Amino acid sequence: MRERFIALALACPVLAFGCSGLPAPHGAGVPEAGGDPILQRAVSLARPLANPADVPSPALGALARAIGDARIVMLGEPWHGDGGAIRLRGEIVRFLHDSLGFDVLAFESDFFSTTHGWETEAAVRGAAGVAADNIYPFWATTRAAAPLWEYIERQRVGSRPLDVVGLDPKHVGATARRSLPPELERRLVELTDVPAEQRRAFHSVLENYLKREQVYRPTPDELAVFFTTLEALERAMRARPAAQREPFWEQAVRNLIGAGEYAWRGASRDRVMGENLLWLATQRYPDRRIIVWAHNNHIITDKWMYYGAPDTVIQRALLGRPHARIARATYLGAEAREYFGPKVYSLGLLSHAGTFTPDIRTNVDVSTGEFEEGEFGVVKPLSPTPAGTLEAALAQAGHRTAFLDLAPFRGPEGALAARVLDYSVTPPRRMRYWEGFDGFLFIRETVGLNEPWP
């Protein structure tokens, strides 16, 4: 598990600083309860959601007003093994679809497999079948996720379906393993003059990547073959007459190039996710409203919320960090805000206490080529956030679930302490969260992935 976290931390500066090795005792830098006017104001502005199944509720009216005419709503979570976060966001998805006209659901999951799989396989296998093959298991096959997929399936056969797509350049879905190699080969033969020997070398790299993405490291010569072959195909596809062009496949090739750059050249995964979201919002679904489902860490709309945070632990971690590295850092949310401005609404989620599933995985098992599922039946207690944090104050105020609009906090100095960025490893941090999020959902007591939701 620690090896997986280290690999992720290299690509995600929030996580990297969370495990920087600097002294960070639980609650470090967190003020005592009471006497904090910003915290007191947050508690006064929070709106109770009542039971997540009781929609609509007064808080959802407040959420609808806060979202306004935004085209993209991003729903976050503080940990992939948070069953309450999945259940609550599932109800928010239902509300956004039923009441506000959002009808595309974009997961932080395999762009090719999820998008192409939904388009080609959902009618035969149903929503849950496509999800089980192509979306990370904690979001696809758990008890917490079941109501969401039941709802999506009901809508799929109705008059106004909720289309499901992916954003992630990581090719971990079964649809990619089944469809991508033969479809690329057909287009390479038809559209390019890439010789057969080069195509065979390219497919060797591709097959290894699809089955062993986490551990496969091609040689420099293999990398050159991989990228030059895809670039030749991309040029040929874009050169076709307009009537013959295949917009999805052009983006799929661009996404595969981005996947290789992320896996082997240290490029930003979030930047590629942003490019995929841009394509979906402007090319495939130009007139539709999109829900993004991802981790809190990805939906930050301004990286300076973190890099400029008035938190002593964060500032100490930043000492000596190259400016060029900070300049290159980005998040999916920041990319979306850059493209779409105020048409993006980023909604993070906070969990105060309860239980969570620690063993979540985003890898493919190299021996089977299928998802590693983890031990979803094993849970750990989630320690309550300490006094002085936003979660503790909302819990003390009696909220079970709540919505907090962060717009009223923009401008003034100060910060809030909260456990937003991966609670499995990162204690509460003080930040101006309104710089990176537009609102928060709150859960007082969450559950593991396969535990009943109270």
C-alpha positions in Angstrom: 0.0 0.0 0.0 2.8 2.4 0.8 4.5 1.8 -2.5 1.2 2.7 -4.3 0.9 5.9 -2.2 4.5 6.9 -3.0 3.9 6.5 -6.7 0.7 8.6 -6.5 2.4 11.2 -4.4 5.0 11.8 -7.1 2.2 12.8 -9.5 0.1 14.6 -6.9 1.8 17.5 -5.0 -1.0 17.6 -2.3 -0.2 14.0 -1.3 3.5 14.4 -1.6 3.4 17.2 0.9 1.0 15.3 3.1 3.7 12.7 3.6 6.7 15.0 3.5 8.3 13.5 6.6 7.9 16.8 8.4 6.4 16.8 11.9 2.7 16.7 11.4 0.9 15.5 14.5 -2.8 15.1 14.3 -4.4 18.5 14.6 -1.1 20.4 14.1 -1.8 24.0 13.3 -5.5 23.7 14.2 -6.9 26.4 16.4 -8.9 25.6 19.5 -12.7 25.6 19.2 -14.4 29.0 19.7 -13.2 32.4 19.0 -12.6 31.9 15.3 -15.1 34.2 13.4 -14.6 32.5 10.1 -15.3 29.1 11.6 -18.4 30.5 13.4 -19.6 32.0 10.2 -19.2 28.7 8.3 -21.3 27.0 10.9 -24.0 29.6 10.7 -24.2 29.3 6.9 -24.2 25.5 6.6 -27.6 24.1 5.5 -28.7 20.6 6.7 -29.3 17.9 4.1 -31.4 15.7 6.4 -31.3 12.1 5.1 -29.4 11.7 1.8 -32.4 9.8 0.5 -34.8 12.7 1.3 -34.4 14.7 -1.8 -35.2 17.5 -2.5 -34.3 19.2 0.8 -33.9 22.9 1.7 -30.1 22.5 1.4 -30.4 21.3 -2.2 -32.3 24.4 -3.0 -29.3 26.4 -1.7 -27.0 24.2 -3.7 -29.0 24.8 -6.9 -28.8 28.6 -6.3 -25.0 28.3 -5.7 -24.5 26.3 -8.9 -26.6 28.7 -11.0 -25.9 28.3 -14.7 -22.6 26.4 -14.3 -22.1 23.8 -17.0 -19.8 21.6 -15.0 -20.2 20.5 -11.4 -17.3 18.6 -9.9 -18.1 16.3 -6.9 -15.2 15.3 -4.7 -14.4 12.9 -1.9 -11.7 12.8 0.8 -10.8 9.2 0.2 -11.7 6.5 -2.4 -12.8 4.2 0.4 -15.4 6.5 1.9 -18.7 4.8 1.5 -20.7 7.7 2.8 -19.1 10.0 0.2 -20.2 7.7 -2.6 -23.7 7.3 -1.3 -24.2 11.1 -0.7 -22.8 12.0 -4.1 -25.0 9.4 -5.7 -28.0 11.3 -4.3 -26.5 14.6 -5.5 -26.1 13.1 -9.0 -29.8 12.1 -8.9 -30.7 15.7 -7.9 -28.5 17.3 -10.6 -30.0 15.0 -13.3 -33.6 15.1 -12.2 -33.8 18.8 -11.2 -31.1 20.8 -12.9 -30.7 19.2 -16.3 -27.2 17.6 -15.9 -27.1 14.5 -18.1 -23.4 13.5 -18.5 -21.5 11.9 -15.7 -17.7 11.9 -16.1 -15.7 9.7 -13.8 -12.0 10.0 -12.8 -11.7 6.7 -14.7 -10.3 5.3 -17.9 -11.3 7.8 -20.7 -11.2 5.3 -23.5 -12.7 2.3 -21.8 -15.5 4.2 -20.0 -16.5 6.4 -22.8 -16.2 3.8 -25.6 -17.5 1.0 -23.4 -20.7 3.0 -22.6 -21.3 3.8 -26.2 -20.8 0.3 -27.5 -21.7 -2.1 -24.7 -24.2 -0.5 -22.3 -27.2 -1.6 -24.4 -26.1 -5.3 -24.1 -24.4 -5.4 -20.7 -26.3 -2.7 -18.8 -24.8 0.2 -16.8 -23.5 -1.9 -14.0 -21.8 -4.3 -16.4 -19.9 -1.6 -18.2 -18.9 0.0 -14.9 -17.6 -3.3 -13.4 -15.3 -3.7 -16.4 -14.0 -0.2 -16.8 -14.5 2.0 -13.7 -12.4 1.5 -10.5 -14.1 -1.2 -8.3 -14.7 1.1 -5.3 -17.0 3.2 -7.5 -18.5 0.4 -9.5 -19.0 -2.8 -7.6 -19.4 -1.9 -3.9 -22.6 -1.7 -1.8 -22.1 2.1 -1.5 -22.1 2.4 -5.3 -25.1 0.1 -6.0 -27.8 2.8 -5.7 -26.0 5.0 -8.2 -25.8 2.4 -10.9 -29.4 1.3 -10.3 -30.4 4.8 -10.9 -28.2 5.2 -14.0 -29.6 1.9 -15.4 -33.2 3.1 -14.9 -32.4 6.3 -16.7 -30.5 4.6 -19.5 -33.7 2.9 -20.8 -35.8 6.0 -20.2 -36.4 9.1 -22.2 -33.5 11.1 -20.8 -30.5 8.9 -20.1 -27.5 10.0 -18.0 -24.5 9.3 -20.3 -21.4 7.9 -18.6 -17.8 8.8 -19.7 -14.3 8.8 -18.3 -11.5 11.4 -18.0 -8.4 9.5 -16.8 -5.6 8.7 -19.3 -4.8 5.5 -17.4 -6.0 2.6 -19.6 -7.1 0.1 -16.9 -10.5 -0.9 -18.2 -11.3 -4.2 -20.0 -12.7 -2.4 -23.0 -9.3 -0.9 -23.8 -7.7 -4.4 -23.6 -10.3 -5.8 -25.9 -10.8 -3.0 -28.4 -7.9 -0.7 -28.5 -5.2 -2.8 -30.2 -7.3 -4.1 -33.1 -8.9 -0.7 -33.7 -5.6 1.1 -33.7 -4.0 -1.5 -36.0 -6.9 -1.2 -38.5 -6.4 2.6 -38.7 -2.6 2.3 -38.9 -2.9 0.1 -41.9 -5.6 2.1 -43.6 -4.3 5.6 -42.9 -0.5 5.5 -42.5 2.6 4.1 -44.2 4.0 2.9 -40.9 5.8 -0.4 -41.8 4.7 -3.7 -40.4 7.8 -4.2 -38.3 7.3 -0.9 -36.6 3.6 -1.7 -36.0 4.6 -5.0 -34.4 7.0 -3.2 -32.1 4.4 -0.6 -31.3 1.8 -3.3 -30.4 4.3 -5.0 -28.1 4.7 -1.8 -26.1 0.9 -1.2 -26.1 0.1 -4.7 -25.0 2.6 -4.5 -22.1 1.2 -1.2 -21.1 -2.4 -2.3 -21.1 -1.6 -5.4 -18.9 1.2 -4.0 -16.7 0.8 -0.2 -16.6 2.0 0.1 -13.0 5.3 -1.8 -13.5 6.1 -1.7 -17.2 9.1 0.4 -18.2 9.9 0.4 -21.9 13.4 1.0 -23.2 14.2 4.3 -24.9 13.9 2.7 -28.3 10.5 1.2 -27.4 9.4 4.6 -26.2 10.4 6.2 -29.5 8.5 3.6 -31.5 5.4 4.1 -29.3 5.2 7.8 -29.6 6.3 8.2 -33.3 3.7 5.6 -34.3 0.9 7.3 -32.5 2.0 10.8 -33.7 1.9 9.5 -37.3 -1.6 8.1 -36.8 -2.7 11.3 -35.2 -1.5 13.4 -38.2 -3.1 11.0 -40.7 -6.4 11.1 -38.8 -6.5 14.9 -38.7 -5.6 15.2 -42.4 -8.7 13.3 -43.5 -11.7 15.2 -45.1 -14.1 16.5 -42.6 -16.8 14.0 -43.5 -14.4 11.1 -42.8 -12.9 12.3 -39.5 -13.5 10.4 -36.3 -13.5 12.9 -33.4 -13.5 10.3 -30.7 -10.7 8.3 -32.1 -8.6 11.4 -32.7 -9.0 12.2 -29.0 -8.4 8.6 -28.0 -5.0 8.7 -29.8 -4.2 12.0 -28.2 -5.2 10.6 -24.8 -3.0 7.5 -25.3 0.0 9.8 -26.1 -0.8 11.7 -22.8 -1.1 8.3 -21.0 2.4 7.4 -22.1 3.8 10.8 -21.2 2.3 10.5 -17.7 3.4 6.9 -17.2 7.0 7.2 -18.5 7.9 10.9 -18.8 6.5 12.3 -15.6 3.9 14.5 -17.3 0.8 15.7 -15.4 -2.2 13.2 -15.3 -4.5 16.1 -14.3 -3.5 18.1 -17.4 -4.5 15.2 -19.6 -7.8 14.8 -17.7 -8.4 18.5 -18.3 -7.8 18.0 -22.0 -10.3 15.1 -22.1 -12.9 17.1 -20.2 -12.4 20.0 -22.6 -13.0 17.7 -25.6 -16.1 16.2 -24.0 -17.6 19.6 -23.1 -16.8 21.3 -26.4 -16.9 18.5 -29.0 -18.9 15.5 -27.9 -21.4 17.3 -25.6 -21.2 21.0 -26.4 -24.8 21.8 -25.3 -25.0 19.6 -22.2 -24.3 20.0 -18.5 -21.6 17.7 -17.1 -21.0 16.2 -13.6 -17.4 15.3 -12.8 -16.9 12.5 -10.2 -13.4 12.6 -8.7 -11.2 12.8 -5.6 -11.1 16.2 -3.7 -7.4 16.4 -4.7 -8.3 16.6 -8.4 -11.1 19.2 -8.3 -9.1 22.0 -6.7 -9.7 25.0 -9.1 -6.7 27.1 -8.0 -3.4 25.4 -7.0 -2.5 28.5 -4.9 -5.1 27.4 -2.4 -2.5 24.8 -1.5 0.9 26.4 -2.5 -0.1 29.7 -0.8 -1.7 28.1 2.2 -1.0 29.8 5.6 -0.2 26.4 7.1 3.2 26.1 8.7 3.6 22.4 7.8 2.8 23.1 4.1 5.1 26.1 4.0 8.0 24.2 5.5 7.4 21.4 2.9 7.6 24.0 0.1 11.0 25.3 1.2 13.6 24.4 -1.5 11.0 23.1 -3.9 12.0 24.2 -7.5 9.9 27.1 -8.8 9.7 25.3 -12.2 8.1 22.3 -10.5 5.5 24.5 -8.8 4.9 26.3 -12.1 4.1 23.0 -13.8 1.8 21.8 -11.1 -1.9 21.7 -11.9 -5.2 20.0 -11.1 -8.1 18.9 -13.1 -10.2 21.5 -11.4 -7.7 24.2 -12.3 -7.6 23.1 -15.9 -11.4 23.2 -16.0 -11.5 26.7 -14.4 -9.0 27.9 -16.9 -11.1 26.7 -19.8 -14.6 27.5 -18.5 -14.2 30.1 -15.8 -17.2 30.6 -13.6 -19.1 27.9 -15.5 -17.3 25.4 -13.2 -18.6 24.7 -9.7 -16.3 22.6 -7.5 -17.9 20.8 -4.6 -15.6 19.1 -2.1 -16.7 16.6 0.5 -15.7 16.3 4.2 -16.2 13.4 6.5 -15.8 14.0 10.3 -15.8 10.5 11.8 -17.0 6.9 11.3 -15.3 4.1 9.4 -13.6 3.8 6.0 -12.2 1.1 3.8 -8.4 1.5 3.7 -7.5 -1.0 1.0 -8.5 0.7 -2.3 -6.6 0.0 -5.5 -6.4 1.6 -8.9 -4.1 -1.0 -10.5 -4.6 -3.9 -12.9 -3.5 -7.3 -11.6 -0.5 -8.1 -13.8 -1.3 -11.9 -13.6 -4.9 -11.6 -14.7 -5.2 -8.3 -16.5 -8.2 -7.4 -14.4 -8.7 -4.8 -11.7 -7.2 -5.4 -8.3 -10.2 -5.1 -6.1 -8.8 -4.8 -2.6 -10.3 -6.1 0.7 -13.4 -4.0 0.7 -14.9 -5.9 3.7 -12.1 -4.6 6.0 -12.7 -1.2 7.6 -10.8 1.1 9.9 -12.2 3.7 12.3 -11.9 7.3 11.1 -10.7 9.4 14.0 -12.9 12.4 14.6 -11.4 15.6 13.4 -10.2 17.7 16.3 -11.8 20.8 17.9 -11.2 23.9 15.8 -11.7 22.1 12.4 -14.7 22.8 10.2 -15.9 19.2 10.4 -15.8 19.2 14.2 -17.7 22.5 14.4 -20.4 21.2 12.0 -20.7 18.0 13.9 -21.0 19.9 17.2 -23.7 22.0 15.7 -25.7 18.9 15.1 -25.4 18.4 11.4 -25.6 14.9 10.1 -25.1 15.9 6.5 -24.9 19.5 5.2 -24.0 21.8 2.4 -21.8 24.9 2.8 -21.5 27.5 0.1 -18.0 29.0 0.2 -18.7 32.0 -2.0 -19.4 34.3 1.0 -15.8 33.8 2.3 -14.0 35.1 -0.8 -11.8 38.0 -0.3 -11.1 38.3 3.4 -8.0 37.1 5.0 -7.9 34.1 7.3 -8.3 30.4 6.7 -10.2 27.3 7.9 -8.8 24.0 9.2 -10.2 20.9 7.6 -9.2 17.4 6.6 -9.9 17.7 2.8 -6.9 16.2 1.1 -6.9 12.4 1.6 -7.7 11.8 5.2 -6.0 8.4 5.2 -2.6 10.1 5.3 -3.1 13.8 5.8 -4.3 15.5 9.0 -6.2 18.8 9.0 -4.6 21.7 7.2 -5.3 25.4 7.4 -6.1 26.8 4.0 -8.3 29.4 2.3 -10.4 26.6 0.9 -12.7 29.1 -0.9 -9.9 29.7 -3.3 -9.9 26.1 -4.6 -13.5 25.0 -3.9 -16.9 26.6 -4.4 -18.6 24.6 -1.7 -18.4 21.6 0.6 -20.7 18.7 1.4 -20.4 17.4 5.0 -20.9 14.0 6.5 -20.8 13.6 10.3 -20.3 9.8 10.3 -19.3 7.9 7.2 -19.0 4.2 6.5 -16.9 1.7 4.6 -17.5 0.7 1.1 -19.7 -2.4 1.9 -21.2 -1.2 5.2 -24.9 -0.1 5.4 -25.5 3.6 5.2 -27.5 4.7 8.3 
